[in-house]
């Protein structure tokens, strides 16, 4: 049982730090946030990426650790102005 818990933690850490394409990030993000939070869309994430270029390297990959919190805050404002 302890080995299984360690494996799950390792997988969770990997998901948080490994860069993923926008589509994969959207699926994971929307699946793992509370229902009351705004959902991520391709359009919103593309606008976020354009507004925050320093958060992305040349690959334009997304990571939960680097982008989730900022995106959550930004999506609330984005939804209010949309």
mmCIF file of the N, C-alpha and C atoms, coordinates in Angstrom:
data_MODEL
# 
_entry.id   MODEL 
# 
loop_
_atom_site.group_PDB 
_atom_site.id 
_atom_site.type_symbol 
_atom_site.label_atom_id 
_atom_site.label_alt_id 
_atom_site.label_comp_id 
_atom_site.label_asym_id 
_atom_site.label_entity_id 
_atom_site.label_seq_id 
_atom_site.pdbx_PDB_ins_code 
_atom_site.Cartn_x 
_atom_site.Cartn_y 
_atom_site.Cartn_z 
_atom_site.occupancy 
_atom_site.B_iso_or_equiv 
_atom_site.pdbx_formal_charge 
_atom_site.auth_seq_id 
_atom_site.auth_comp_id 
_atom_site.auth_asym_id 
_atom_site.auth_atom_id 
_atom_site.pdbx_PDB_model_num 
ATOM 1   N N  . UNK A 1 1  ? 0.819   -1.199 0.000   1.00 0.00 ? 1  UNK A N  1 
ATOM 2   C CA . UNK A 1 1  ? 0.000   0.000  0.000   1.00 0.00 ? 1  UNK A CA 1 
ATOM 3   C C  . UNK A 1 1  ? 0.864   1.265  0.000   1.00 0.00 ? 1  UNK A C  1 
ATOM 4   N N  . UNK A 1 2  ? 1.949   1.259  0.780   1.00 0.00 ? 2  UNK A N  1 
ATOM 5   C CA . UNK A 1 2  ? 2.830   2.411  0.843   1.00 0.00 ? 2  UNK A CA 1 
ATOM 6   C C  . UNK A 1 2  ? 3.482   2.655  -0.515  1.00 0.00 ? 2  UNK A C  1 
ATOM 7   N N  . UNK A 1 3  ? 3.879   1.591  -1.195  1.00 0.00 ? 3  UNK A N  1 
ATOM 8   C CA . UNK A 1 3  ? 4.475   1.713  -2.521  1.00 0.00 ? 3  UNK A CA 1 
ATOM 9   C C  . UNK A 1 3  ? 3.516   2.341  -3.512  1.00 0.00 ? 3  UNK A C  1 
ATOM 10  N N  . UNK A 1 4  ? 2.238   1.979  -3.416  1.00 0.00 ? 4  UNK A N  1 
ATOM 11  C CA . UNK A 1 4  ? 1.221   2.539  -4.297  1.00 0.00 ? 4  UNK A CA 1 
ATOM 12  C C  . UNK A 1 4  ? 1.041   4.027  -4.037  1.00 0.00 ? 4  UNK A C  1 
ATOM 13  N N  . UNK A 1 5  ? 1.070   4.430  -2.773  1.00 0.00 ? 5  UNK A N  1 
ATOM 14  C CA . UNK A 1 5  ? 0.944   5.850  -2.426  1.00 0.00 ? 5  UNK A CA 1 
ATOM 15  C C  . UNK A 1 5  ? 2.126   6.640  -2.979  1.00 0.00 ? 5  UNK A C  1 
ATOM 16  N N  . UNK A 1 6  ? 3.326   6.078  -2.885  1.00 0.00 ? 6  UNK A N  1 
ATOM 17  C CA . UNK A 1 6  ? 4.511   6.751  -3.419  1.00 0.00 ? 6  UNK A CA 1 
ATOM 18  C C  . UNK A 1 6  ? 4.411   6.889  -4.931  1.00 0.00 ? 6  UNK A C  1 
ATOM 19  N N  . UNK A 1 7  ? 3.933   5.839  -5.597  1.00 0.00 ? 7  UNK A N  1 
ATOM 20  C CA . UNK A 1 7  ? 3.765   5.895  -7.047  1.00 0.00 ? 7  UNK A CA 1 
ATOM 21  C C  . UNK A 1 7  ? 2.768   6.979  -7.437  1.00 0.00 ? 7  UNK A C  1 
ATOM 22  N N  . UNK A 1 8  ? 1.661   7.076  -6.704  1.00 0.00 ? 8  UNK A N  1 
ATOM 23  C CA . UNK A 1 8  ? 0.653   8.100  -6.998  1.00 0.00 ? 8  UNK A CA 1 
ATOM 24  C C  . UNK A 1 8  ? 1.205   9.502  -6.789  1.00 0.00 ? 8  UNK A C  1 
ATOM 25  N N  . UNK A 1 9  ? 1.974   9.703  -5.725  1.00 0.00 ? 9  UNK A N  1 
ATOM 26  C CA . UNK A 1 9  ? 2.586   11.018 -5.483  1.00 0.00 ? 9  UNK A CA 1 
ATOM 27  C C  . UNK A 1 9  ? 3.572   11.374 -6.581  1.00 0.00 ? 9  UNK A C  1 
ATOM 28  N N  . UNK A 1 10 ? 4.345   10.394 -7.005  1.00 0.00 ? 10 UNK A N  1 
ATOM 29  C CA . UNK A 1 10 ? 5.321   10.629 -8.072  1.00 0.00 ? 10 UNK A CA 1 
ATOM 30  C C  . UNK A 1 10 ? 4.610   11.020 -9.364  1.00 0.00 ? 10 UNK A C  1 
ATOM 31  N N  . UNK A 1 11 ? 3.542   10.319 -9.714  1.00 0.00 ? 11 UNK A N  1 
ATOM 32  C CA . UNK A 1 11 ? 2.770   10.645 -10.911 1.00 0.00 ? 11 UNK A CA 1 
ATOM 33  C C  . UNK A 1 11 ? 2.166   12.039 -10.804 1.00 0.00 ? 11 UNK A C  1 
ATOM 34  N N  . UNK A 1 12 ? 1.643   12.381 -9.621  1.00 0.00 ? 12 UNK A N  1 
ATOM 35  C CA . UNK A 1 12 ? 1.054   13.707 -9.417  1.00 0.00 ? 12 UNK A CA 1 
ATOM 36  C C  . UNK A 1 12 ? 2.116   14.791 -9.571  1.00 0.00 ? 12 UNK A C  1 
ATOM 37  N N  . UNK A 1 13 ? 3.305   14.571 -9.026  1.00 0.00 ? 13 UNK A N  1 
ATOM 38  C CA . UNK A 1 13 ? 4.385   15.538 -9.172  1.00 0.00 ? 13 UNK A CA 1 
ATOM 39  C C  . UNK A 1 13 ? 4.774   15.692 -10.633 1.00 0.00 ? 13 UNK A C  1 
ATOM 40  N N  . UNK A 1 14 ? 4.850   14.575 -11.349 1.00 0.00 ? 14 UNK A N  1 
ATOM 41  C CA . UNK A 1 14 ? 5.211   14.635 -12.759 1.00 0.00 ? 14 UNK A CA 1 
ATOM 42  C C  . UNK A 1 14 ? 4.189   15.450 -13.552 1.00 0.00 ? 14 UNK A C  1 
ATOM 43  N N  . UNK A 1 15 ? 2.921   15.234 -13.288 1.00 0.00 ? 15 UNK A N  1 
ATOM 44  C CA . UNK A 1 15 ? 1.864   15.976 -13.981 1.00 0.00 ? 15 UNK A CA 1 
ATOM 45  C C  . UNK A 1 15 ? 1.994   17.465 -13.691 1.00 0.00 ? 15 UNK A C  1 
ATOM 46  N N  . UNK A 1 16 ? 2.354   17.817 -12.492 1.00 0.00 ? 16 UNK A N  1 
ATOM 47  C CA . UNK A 1 16 ? 2.450   19.230 -12.115 1.00 0.00 ? 16 UNK A CA 1 
ATOM 48  C C  . UNK A 1 16 ? 3.613   19.957 -12.770 1.00 0.00 ? 16 UNK A C  1 
ATOM 49  N N  . UNK A 1 17 ? 4.671   19.255 -13.123 1.00 0.00 ? 17 UNK A N  1 
ATOM 50  C CA . UNK A 1 17 ? 5.878   19.909 -13.606 1.00 0.00 ? 17 UNK A CA 1 
ATOM 51  C C  . UNK A 1 17 ? 6.219   19.630 -15.069 1.00 0.00 ? 17 UNK A C  1 
ATOM 52  N N  . UNK A 1 18 ? 5.569   18.665 -15.674 1.00 0.00 ? 18 UNK A N  1 
ATOM 53  C CA . UNK A 1 18 ? 5.862   18.321 -17.065 1.00 0.00 ? 18 UNK A CA 1 
ATOM 54  C C  . UNK A 1 18 ? 5.045   19.215 -17.983 1.00 0.00 ? 18 UNK A C  1 
ATOM 55  N N  . UNK A 1 19 ? 5.701   19.807 -18.970 1.00 0.00 ? 19 UNK A N  1 
ATOM 56  C CA . UNK A 1 19 ? 5.009   20.650 -19.924 1.00 0.00 ? 19 UNK A CA 1 
ATOM 57  C C  . UNK A 1 19 ? 4.106   19.832 -20.840 1.00 0.00 ? 19 UNK A C  1 
ATOM 58  N N  . UNK A 1 20 ? 2.917   20.362 -21.087 1.00 0.00 ? 20 UNK A N  1 
ATOM 59  C CA . UNK A 1 20 ? 1.966   19.680 -21.959 1.00 0.00 ? 20 UNK A CA 1 
ATOM 60  C C  . UNK A 1 20 ? 1.415   20.664 -22.988 1.00 0.00 ? 20 UNK A C  1 
ATOM 61  N N  . UNK A 1 21 ? 0.927   20.149 -24.103 1.00 0.00 ? 21 UNK A N  1 
ATOM 62  C CA . UNK A 1 21 ? 0.283   21.022 -25.079 1.00 0.00 ? 21 UNK A CA 1 
ATOM 63  C C  . UNK A 1 21 ? -0.998  21.624 -24.503 1.00 0.00 ? 21 UNK A C  1 
ATOM 64  N N  . UNK A 1 22 ? -1.434  22.696 -25.083 1.00 0.00 ? 22 UNK A N  1 
ATOM 65  C CA . UNK A 1 22 ? -2.615  23.423 -24.616 1.00 0.00 ? 22 UNK A CA 1 
ATOM 66  C C  . UNK A 1 22 ? -3.830  22.504 -24.450 1.00 0.00 ? 22 UNK A C  1 
ATOM 67  N N  . UNK A 1 23 ? -4.109  21.642 -25.408 1.00 0.00 ? 23 UNK A N  1 
ATOM 68  C CA . UNK A 1 23 ? -5.291  20.780 -25.357 1.00 0.00 ? 23 UNK A CA 1 
ATOM 69  C C  . UNK A 1 23 ? -5.258  19.833 -24.155 1.00 0.00 ? 23 UNK A C  1 
ATOM 70  N N  . UNK A 1 24 ? -4.091  19.289 -23.864 1.00 0.00 ? 24 UNK A N  1 
ATOM 71  C CA . UNK A 1 24 ? -3.941  18.377 -22.721 1.00 0.00 ? 24 UNK A CA 1 
ATOM 72  C C  . UNK A 1 24 ? -4.106  19.158 -21.424 1.00 0.00 ? 24 UNK A C  1 
ATOM 73  N N  . UNK A 1 25 ? -3.519  20.339 -21.358 1.00 0.00 ? 25 UNK A N  1 
ATOM 74  C CA . UNK A 1 25 ? -3.641  21.179 -20.171 1.00 0.00 ? 25 UNK A CA 1 
ATOM 75  C C  . UNK A 1 25 ? -5.104  21.528 -19.907 1.00 0.00 ? 25 UNK A C  1 
ATOM 76  N N  . UNK A 1 26 ? -5.844  21.899 -20.939 1.00 0.00 ? 26 UNK A N  1 
ATOM 77  C CA . UNK A 1 26 ? -7.266  22.250 -20.780 1.00 0.00 ? 26 UNK A CA 1 
ATOM 78  C C  . UNK A 1 26 ? -8.038  21.086 -20.173 1.00 0.00 ? 26 UNK A C  1 
ATOM 79  N N  . UNK A 1 27 ? -7.839  19.900 -20.702 1.00 0.00 ? 27 UNK A N  1 
ATOM 80  C CA . UNK A 1 27 ? -8.558  18.725 -20.190 1.00 0.00 ? 27 UNK A CA 1 
ATOM 81  C C  . UNK A 1 27 ? -8.235  18.474 -18.729 1.00 0.00 ? 27 UNK A C  1 
ATOM 82  N N  . UNK A 1 28 ? -6.948  18.482 -18.397 1.00 0.00 ? 28 UNK A N  1 
ATOM 83  C CA . UNK A 1 28 ? -6.541  18.221 -17.018 1.00 0.00 ? 28 UNK A CA 1 
ATOM 84  C C  . UNK A 1 28 ? -7.038  19.322 -16.080 1.00 0.00 ? 28 UNK A C  1 
ATOM 85  N N  . UNK A 1 29 ? -6.864  20.561 -16.485 1.00 0.00 ? 29 UNK A N  1 
ATOM 86  C CA . UNK A 1 29 ? -7.271  21.708 -15.665 1.00 0.00 ? 29 UNK A CA 1 
ATOM 87  C C  . UNK A 1 29 ? -8.771  21.651 -15.369 1.00 0.00 ? 29 UNK A C  1 
ATOM 88  N N  . UNK A 1 30 ? -9.585  21.505 -16.408 1.00 0.00 ? 30 UNK A N  1 
ATOM 89  C CA . UNK A 1 30 ? -11.039 21.503 -16.224 1.00 0.00 ? 30 UNK A CA 1 
ATOM 90  C C  . UNK A 1 30 ? -11.518 20.322 -15.400 1.00 0.00 ? 30 UNK A C  1 
ATOM 91  N N  . UNK A 1 31 ? -10.825 19.213 -15.495 1.00 0.00 ? 31 UNK A N  1 
ATOM 92  C CA . UNK A 1 31 ? -11.200 18.020 -14.738 1.00 0.00 ? 31 UNK A CA 1 
ATOM 93  C C  . UNK A 1 31 ? -10.870 18.171 -13.249 1.00 0.00 ? 31 UNK A C  1 
ATOM 94  N N  . UNK A 1 32 ? -9.866  18.969 -12.923 1.00 0.00 ? 32 UNK A N  1 
ATOM 95  C CA . UNK A 1 32 ? -9.346  19.002 -11.557 1.00 0.00 ? 32 UNK A CA 1 
ATOM 96  C C  . UNK A 1 32 ? -9.554  20.315 -10.811 1.00 0.00 ? 32 UNK A C  1 
ATOM 97  N N  . UNK A 1 33 ? -10.470 21.157 -11.272 1.00 0.00 ? 33 UNK A N  1 
ATOM 98  C CA . UNK A 1 33 ? -10.789 22.361 -10.506 1.00 0.00 ? 33 UNK A CA 1 
ATOM 99  C C  . UNK A 1 33 ? -12.218 22.246 -9.987  1.00 0.00 ? 33 UNK A C  1 
ATOM 100 N N  . UNK A 1 34 ? -12.537 22.970 -8.935  1.00 0.00 ? 34 UNK A N  1 
ATOM 101 C CA . UNK A 1 34 ? -13.905 22.932 -8.415  1.00 0.00 ? 34 UNK A CA 1 
ATOM 102 C C  . UNK A 1 34 ? -14.917 23.393 -9.464  1.00 0.00 ? 34 UNK A C  1 
ATOM 103 N N  . UNK A 1 35 ? -16.103 22.879 -9.371  1.00 0.00 ? 35 UNK A N  1 
ATOM 104 C CA . UNK A 1 35 ? -17.163 23.189 -10.336 1.00 0.00 ? 35 UNK A CA 1 
ATOM 105 C C  . UNK A 1 35 ? -17.489 24.679 -10.384 1.00 0.00 ? 35 UNK A C  1 
ATOM 106 N N  . UNK A 1 36 ? -17.250 25.403 -9.310  1.00 0.00 ? 36 UNK A N  1 
ATOM 107 C CA . UNK A 1 36 ? -17.584 26.826 -9.267  1.00 0.00 ? 36 UNK A CA 1 
ATOM 108 C C  . UNK A 1 36 ? -16.578 27.712 -10.008 1.00 0.00 ? 36 UNK A C  1 
ATOM 109 N N  . UNK A 1 37 ? -15.446 27.163 -10.399 1.00 0.00 ? 37 UNK A N  1 
ATOM 110 C CA . UNK A 1 37 ? -14.421 27.945 -11.093 1.00 0.00 ? 37 UNK A CA 1 
ATOM 111 C C  . UNK A 1 37 ? -14.721 27.986 -12.592 1.00 0.00 ? 37 UNK A C  1 
ATOM 112 N N  . UNK A 1 38 ? -14.312 29.080 -13.252 1.00 0.00 ? 38 UNK A N  1 
ATOM 113 C CA . UNK A 1 38 ? -14.508 29.147 -14.698 1.00 0.00 ? 38 UNK A CA 1 
ATOM 114 C C  . UNK A 1 38 ? -13.704 28.069 -15.415 1.00 0.00 ? 38 UNK A C  1 
ATOM 115 N N  . UNK A 1 39 ? -14.288 27.515 -16.447 1.00 0.00 ? 39 UNK A N  1 
ATOM 116 C CA . UNK A 1 39 ? -13.631 26.485 -17.253 1.00 0.00 ? 39 UNK A CA 1 
ATOM 117 C C  . UNK A 1 39 ? -12.646 27.130 -18.217 1.00 0.00 ? 39 UNK A C  1 
ATOM 118 N N  . UNK A 1 40 ? -11.595 26.418 -18.509 1.00 0.00 ? 40 UNK A N  1 
ATOM 119 C CA . UNK A 1 40 ? -10.614 26.869 -19.491 1.00 0.00 ? 40 UNK A CA 1 
ATOM 120 C C  . UNK A 1 40 ? -11.111 26.503 -20.887 1.00 0.00 ? 40 UNK A C  1 
ATOM 121 N N  . UNK A 1 41 ? -10.876 27.383 -21.835 1.00 0.00 ? 41 UNK A N  1 
ATOM 122 C CA . UNK A 1 41 ? -11.191 27.127 -23.238 1.00 0.00 ? 41 UNK A CA 1 
ATOM 123 C C  . UNK A 1 41 ? -9.941  27.421 -24.062 1.00 0.00 ? 41 UNK A C  1 
ATOM 124 N N  . UNK A 1 42 ? -9.919  26.917 -25.266 1.00 0.00 ? 42 UNK A N  1 
ATOM 125 C CA . UNK A 1 42 ? -8.783  27.189 -26.147 1.00 0.00 ? 42 UNK A CA 1 
ATOM 126 C C  . UNK A 1 42 ? -8.637  28.688 -26.360 1.00 0.00 ? 42 UNK A C  1 
ATOM 127 N N  . UNK A 1 43 ? -9.728  29.359 -26.634 1.00 0.00 ? 43 UNK A N  1 
ATOM 128 C CA . UNK A 1 43 ? -9.682  30.807 -26.884 1.00 0.00 ? 43 UNK A CA 1 
ATOM 129 C C  . UNK A 1 43 ? -9.127  31.563 -25.670 1.00 0.00 ? 43 UNK A C  1 
ATOM 130 N N  . UNK A 1 44 ? -9.619  31.234 -24.487 1.00 0.00 ? 44 UNK A N  1 
ATOM 131 C CA . UNK A 1 44 ? -9.165  31.922 -23.273 1.00 0.00 ? 44 UNK A CA 1 
ATOM 132 C C  . UNK A 1 44 ? -7.675  31.655 -23.028 1.00 0.00 ? 44 UNK A C  1 
ATOM 133 N N  . UNK A 1 45 ? -7.241  30.424 -23.190 1.00 0.00 ? 45 UNK A N  1 
ATOM 134 C CA . UNK A 1 45 ? -5.838  30.111 -22.943 1.00 0.00 ? 45 UNK A CA 1 
ATOM 135 C C  . UNK A 1 45 ? -4.916  30.747 -23.969 1.00 0.00 ? 45 UNK A C  1 
ATOM 136 N N  . UNK A 1 46 ? -5.355  30.844 -25.194 1.00 0.00 ? 46 UNK A N  1 
ATOM 137 C CA . UNK A 1 46 ? -4.551  31.538 -26.202 1.00 0.00 ? 46 UNK A CA 1 
ATOM 138 C C  . UNK A 1 46 ? -4.411  33.022 -25.851 1.00 0.00 ? 46 UNK A C  1 
ATOM 139 N N  . UNK A 1 47 ? -5.481  33.623 -25.349 1.00 0.00 ? 47 UNK A N  1 
ATOM 140 C CA . UNK A 1 47 ? -5.411  35.026 -24.937 1.00 0.00 ? 47 UNK A CA 1 
ATOM 141 C C  . UNK A 1 47 ? -4.537  35.196 -23.699 1.00 0.00 ? 47 UNK A C  1 
ATOM 142 N N  . UNK A 1 48 ? -4.630  34.252 -22.763 1.00 0.00 ? 48 UNK A N  1 
ATOM 143 C CA . UNK A 1 48 ? -3.771  34.275 -21.576 1.00 0.00 ? 48 UNK A CA 1 
ATOM 144 C C  . UNK A 1 48 ? -2.311  34.186 -21.992 1.00 0.00 ? 48 UNK A C  1 
ATOM 145 N N  . UNK A 1 49 ? -2.024  33.288 -22.907 1.00 0.00 ? 49 UNK A N  1 
ATOM 146 C CA . UNK A 1 49 ? -0.652  33.094 -23.378 1.00 0.00 ? 49 UNK A CA 1 
ATOM 147 C C  . UNK A 1 49 ? -0.132  34.362 -24.052 1.00 0.00 ? 49 UNK A C  1 
ATOM 148 N N  . UNK A 1 50 ? -0.970  35.024 -24.835 1.00 0.00 ? 50 UNK A N  1 
ATOM 149 C CA . UNK A 1 50 ? -0.569  36.265 -25.496 1.00 0.00 ? 50 UNK A CA 1 
ATOM 150 C C  . UNK A 1 50 ? -0.360  37.384 -24.477 1.00 0.00 ? 50 UNK A C  1 
ATOM 151 N N  . UNK A 1 51 ? -1.133  37.380 -23.414 1.00 0.00 ? 51 UNK A N  1 
ATOM 152 C CA . UNK A 1 51 ? -1.035  38.411 -22.374 1.00 0.00 ? 51 UNK A CA 1 
ATOM 153 C C  . UNK A 1 51 ? 0.127   38.194 -21.419 1.00 0.00 ? 51 UNK A C  1 
ATOM 154 N N  . UNK A 1 52 ? 0.615   36.973 -21.328 1.00 0.00 ? 52 UNK A N  1 
ATOM 155 C CA . UNK A 1 52 ? 1.673   36.607 -20.373 1.00 0.00 ? 52 UNK A CA 1 
ATOM 156 C C  . UNK A 1 52 ? 2.817   35.860 -21.059 1.00 0.00 ? 52 UNK A C  1 
ATOM 157 N N  . UNK A 1 53 ? 3.446   36.441 -22.054 1.00 0.00 ? 53 UNK A N  1 
ATOM 158 C CA . UNK A 1 53 ? 4.482   35.707 -22.801 1.00 0.00 ? 53 UNK A CA 1 
ATOM 159 C C  . UNK A 1 53 ? 5.689   35.293 -21.960 1.00 0.00 ? 53 UNK A C  1 
ATOM 160 N N  . UNK A 1 54 ? 5.983   36.010 -20.885 1.00 0.00 ? 54 UNK A N  1 
ATOM 161 C CA . UNK A 1 54 ? 7.144   35.647 -20.063 1.00 0.00 ? 54 UNK A CA 1 
ATOM 162 C C  . UNK A 1 54 ? 6.943   34.331 -19.312 1.00 0.00 ? 54 UNK A C  1 
ATOM 163 N N  . UNK A 1 55 ? 5.702   33.852 -19.225 1.00 0.00 ? 55 UNK A N  1 
ATOM 164 C CA . UNK A 1 55 ? 5.429   32.588 -18.545 1.00 0.00 ? 55 UNK A CA 1 
ATOM 165 C C  . UNK A 1 55 ? 5.655   31.375 -19.439 1.00 0.00 ? 55 UNK A C  1 
ATOM 166 N N  . UNK A 1 56 ? 5.998   31.615 -20.699 1.00 0.00 ? 56 UNK A N  1 
ATOM 167 C CA . UNK A 1 56 ? 6.133   30.520 -21.656 1.00 0.00 ? 56 UNK A CA 1 
ATOM 168 C C  . UNK A 1 56 ? 7.491   30.591 -22.343 1.00 0.00 ? 56 UNK A C  1 
ATOM 169 N N  . UNK A 1 57 ? 8.076   29.412 -22.535 1.00 0.00 ? 57 UNK A N  1 
ATOM 170 C CA . UNK A 1 57 ? 9.311   29.367 -23.313 1.00 0.00 ? 57 UNK A CA 1 
ATOM 171 C C  . UNK A 1 57 ? 8.947   29.162 -24.782 1.00 0.00 ? 57 UNK A C  1 
ATOM 172 N N  . UNK A 1 58 ? 9.922   28.910 -25.601 1.00 0.00 ? 58 UNK A N  1 
ATOM 173 C CA . UNK A 1 58 ? 9.683   28.765 -27.039 1.00 0.00 ? 58 UNK A CA 1 
ATOM 174 C C  . UNK A 1 58 ? 8.747   27.610 -27.380 1.00 0.00 ? 58 UNK A C  1 
ATOM 175 N N  . UNK A 1 59 ? 8.675   26.618 -26.517 1.00 0.00 ? 59 UNK A N  1 
ATOM 176 C CA . UNK A 1 59 ? 7.828   25.453 -26.794 1.00 0.00 ? 59 UNK A CA 1 
ATOM 177 C C  . UNK A 1 59 ? 6.347   25.755 -26.603 1.00 0.00 ? 59 UNK A C  1 
ATOM 178 N N  . UNK A 1 60 ? 6.043   26.797 -25.845 1.00 0.00 ? 60 UNK A N  1 
ATOM 179 C CA . UNK A 1 60 ? 4.652   27.187 -25.551 1.00 0.00 ? 60 UNK A CA 1 
ATOM 180 C C  . UNK A 1 60 ? 3.892   26.116 -24.769 1.00 0.00 ? 60 UNK A C  1 
ATOM 181 N N  . UNK A 1 61 ? 4.620   25.243 -24.049 1.00 0.00 ? 61 UNK A N  1 
ATOM 182 C CA . UNK A 1 61 ? 3.973   24.198 -23.266 1.00 0.00 ? 61 UNK A CA 1 
ATOM 183 C C  . UNK A 1 61 ? 3.456   24.762 -21.950 1.00 0.00 ? 61 UNK A C  1 
ATOM 184 N N  . UNK A 1 62 ? 2.441   24.111 -21.422 1.00 0.00 ? 62 UNK A N  1 
ATOM 185 C CA . UNK A 1 62 ? 1.791   24.506 -20.182 1.00 0.00 ? 62 UNK A CA 1 
ATOM 186 C C  . UNK A 1 62 ? 2.147   23.523 -19.074 1.00 0.00 ? 62 UNK A C  1 
ATOM 187 N N  . UNK A 1 63 ? 2.332   24.038 -17.846 1.00 0.00 ? 63 UNK A N  1 
ATOM 188 C CA . UNK A 1 63 ? 2.502   23.163 -16.688 1.00 0.00 ? 63 UNK A CA 1 
ATOM 189 C C  . UNK A 1 63 ? 1.538   23.606 -15.596 1.00 0.00 ? 63 UNK A C  1 
ATOM 190 N N  . UNK A 1 64 ? 1.050   22.642 -14.876 1.00 0.00 ? 64 UNK A N  1 
ATOM 191 C CA . UNK A 1 64 ? 0.134   22.938 -13.776 1.00 0.00 ? 64 UNK A CA 1 
ATOM 192 C C  . UNK A 1 64 ? 0.836   23.826 -12.756 1.00 0.00 ? 64 UNK A C  1 
ATOM 193 N N  . UNK A 1 65 ? 2.053   23.481 -12.386 1.00 0.00 ? 65 UNK A N  1 
ATOM 194 C CA . UNK A 1 65 ? 2.783   24.226 -11.367 1.00 0.00 ? 65 UNK A CA 1 
ATOM 195 C C  . UNK A 1 65 ? 2.989   25.694 -11.755 1.00 0.00 ? 65 UNK A C  1 
ATOM 196 N N  . UNK A 1 66 ? 3.344   25.936 -12.982 1.00 0.00 ? 66 UNK A N  1 
ATOM 197 C CA . UNK A 1 66 ? 3.696   27.288 -13.413 1.00 0.00 ? 66 UNK A CA 1 
ATOM 198 C C  . UNK A 1 66 ? 2.486   28.140 -13.813 1.00 0.00 ? 66 UNK A C  1 
ATOM 199 N N  . UNK A 1 67 ? 1.442   27.536 -14.330 1.00 0.00 ? 67 UNK A N  1 
ATOM 200 C CA . UNK A 1 67 ? 0.374   28.305 -14.944 1.00 0.00 ? 67 UNK A CA 1 
ATOM 201 C C  . UNK A 1 67 ? -0.989  28.252 -14.236 1.00 0.00 ? 67 UNK A C  1 
ATOM 202 N N  . UNK A 1 68 ? -1.257  27.212 -13.474 1.00 0.00 ? 68 UNK A N  1 
ATOM 203 C CA . UNK A 1 68 ? -2.608  27.010 -12.926 1.00 0.00 ? 68 UNK A CA 1 
ATOM 204 C C  . UNK A 1 68 ? -3.097  28.176 -12.075 1.00 0.00 ? 68 UNK A C  1 
ATOM 205 N N  . UNK A 1 69 ? -2.339  28.572 -11.092 1.00 0.00 ? 69 UNK A N  1 
ATOM 206 C CA . UNK A 1 69 ? -2.789  29.623 -10.164 1.00 0.00 ? 69 UNK A CA 1 
ATOM 207 C C  . UNK A 1 69 ? -3.006  30.944 -10.899 1.00 0.00 ? 69 UNK A C  1 
ATOM 208 N N  . UNK A 1 70 ? -2.065  31.331 -11.723 1.00 0.00 ? 70 UNK A N  1 
ATOM 209 C CA . UNK A 1 70 ? -2.206  32.584 -12.472 1.00 0.00 ? 70 UNK A CA 1 
ATOM 210 C C  . UNK A 1 70 ? -3.399  32.523 -13.413 1.00 0.00 ? 70 UNK A C  1 
ATOM 211 N N  . UNK A 1 71 ? -3.578  31.374 -14.051 1.00 0.00 ? 71 UNK A N  1 
ATOM 212 C CA . UNK A 1 71 ? -4.694  31.213 -14.968 1.00 0.00 ? 71 UNK A CA 1 
ATOM 213 C C  . UNK A 1 71 ? -6.020  31.287 -14.221 1.00 0.00 ? 71 UNK A C  1 
ATOM 214 N N  . UNK A 1 72 ? -6.111  30.670 -13.059 1.00 0.00 ? 72 UNK A N  1 
ATOM 215 C CA . UNK A 1 72 ? -7.353  30.709 -12.283 1.00 0.00 ? 72 UNK A CA 1 
ATOM 216 C C  . UNK A 1 72 ? -7.743  32.151 -11.976 1.00 0.00 ? 72 UNK A C  1 
ATOM 217 N N  . UNK A 1 73 ? -6.784  32.937 -11.525 1.00 0.00 ? 73 UNK A N  1 
ATOM 218 C CA . UNK A 1 73 ? -7.058  34.348 -11.216 1.00 0.00 ? 73 UNK A CA 1 
ATOM 219 C C  . UNK A 1 73 ? -7.436  35.118 -12.472 1.00 0.00 ? 73 UNK A C  1 
ATOM 220 N N  . UNK A 1 74 ? -6.723  34.871 -13.552 1.00 0.00 ? 74 UNK A N  1 
ATOM 221 C CA . UNK A 1 74 ? -6.959  35.575 -14.803 1.00 0.00 ? 74 UNK A CA 1 
ATOM 222 C C  . UNK A 1 74 ? -8.313  35.209 -15.409 1.00 0.00 ? 74 UNK A C  1 
ATOM 223 N N  . UNK A 1 75 ? -8.707  33.937 -15.330 1.00 0.00 ? 75 UNK A N  1 
ATOM 224 C CA . UNK A 1 75 ? -9.973  33.500 -15.915 1.00 0.00 ? 75 UNK A CA 1 
ATOM 225 C C  . UNK A 1 75 ? -11.173 34.186 -15.274 1.00 0.00 ? 75 UNK A C  1 
ATOM 226 N N  . UNK A 1 76 ? -11.082 34.477 -14.000 1.00 0.00 ? 76 UNK A N  1 
ATOM 227 C CA . UNK A 1 76 ? -12.182 35.179 -13.334 1.00 0.00 ? 76 UNK A CA 1 
ATOM 228 C C  . UNK A 1 76 ? -12.374 36.558 -13.959 1.00 0.00 ? 76 UNK A C  1 
ATOM 229 N N  . UNK A 1 77 ? -11.289 37.283 -14.170 1.00 0.00 ? 77 UNK A N  1 
ATOM 230 C CA . UNK A 1 77 ? -11.370 38.594 -14.805 1.00 0.00 ? 77 UNK A CA 1 
ATOM 231 C C  . UNK A 1 77 ? -11.763 38.474 -16.269 1.00 0.00 ? 77 UNK A C  1 
ATOM 232 N N  . UNK A 1 78 ? -11.238 37.496 -16.951 1.00 0.00 ? 78 UNK A N  1 
ATOM 233 C CA . UNK A 1 78 ? -11.544 37.271 -18.368 1.00 0.00 ? 78 UNK A CA 1 
ATOM 234 C C  . UNK A 1 78 ? -13.039 37.026 -18.542 1.00 0.00 ? 78 UNK A C  1 
ATOM 235 N N  . UNK A 1 79 ? -13.602 36.207 -17.670 1.00 0.00 ? 79 UNK A N  1 
ATOM 236 C CA . UNK A 1 79 ? -15.031 35.881 -17.757 1.00 0.00 ? 79 UNK A CA 1 
ATOM 237 C C  . UNK A 1 79 ? -15.879 37.115 -17.508 1.00 0.00 ? 79 UNK A C  1 
ATOM 238 N N  . UNK A 1 80 ? -15.434 37.979 -16.601 1.00 0.00 ? 80 UNK A N  1 
ATOM 239 C CA . UNK A 1 80 ? -16.202 39.187 -16.279 1.00 0.00 ? 80 UNK A CA 1 
ATOM 240 C C  . UNK A 1 80 ? -16.176 40.189 -17.422 1.00 0.00 ? 80 UNK A C  1 
ATOM 241 N N  . UNK A 1 81 ? -15.098 40.214 -18.210 1.00 0.00 ? 81 UNK A N  1 
ATOM 242 C CA . UNK A 1 81 ? -15.000 41.191 -19.285 1.00 0.00 ? 81 UNK A CA 1 
ATOM 243 C C  . UNK A 1 81 ? -15.472 40.625 -20.623 1.00 0.00 ? 81 UNK A C  1 
ATOM 244 N N  . UNK A 1 82 ? -15.702 39.319 -20.688 1.00 0.00 ? 82 UNK A N  1 
ATOM 245 C CA . UNK A 1 82 ? -16.130 38.698 -21.956 1.00 0.00 ? 82 UNK A CA 1 
ATOM 246 C C  . UNK A 1 82 ? -17.588 38.941 -22.238 1.00 0.00 ? 82 UNK A C  1 
# 
